[in-house]
């Protein structure tokens, strides 16, 4: 797993001429833009990497695991990532 600070560190190692603070701001802006677009119901596509979209989950009846009681689960939208062709090929190499 890679966390946000490690991503910034890797970018700084690859592009040492860039200021670490500027890299942190750029990473934050990219992630924020993805989140804002999804919050508006939009879709984000990064060619070769993948796309972020929303999936609709209709209302359903669930079960409380402690009591076994049936519970109404409301409808909701959930974020979904679909990897692009290049990423799938990179990950699925034997």
Secondary structure, DSSP 8 states (H G I E B T S, - for coil): ---HHHHHHHHHHH-TTS-HHHHHHHHHHHHHHHHHHHHTT--EEETTTEEEEEEEE--EEEE-TTT--EEEE--EEEEEEEE-HHHHHHHT--
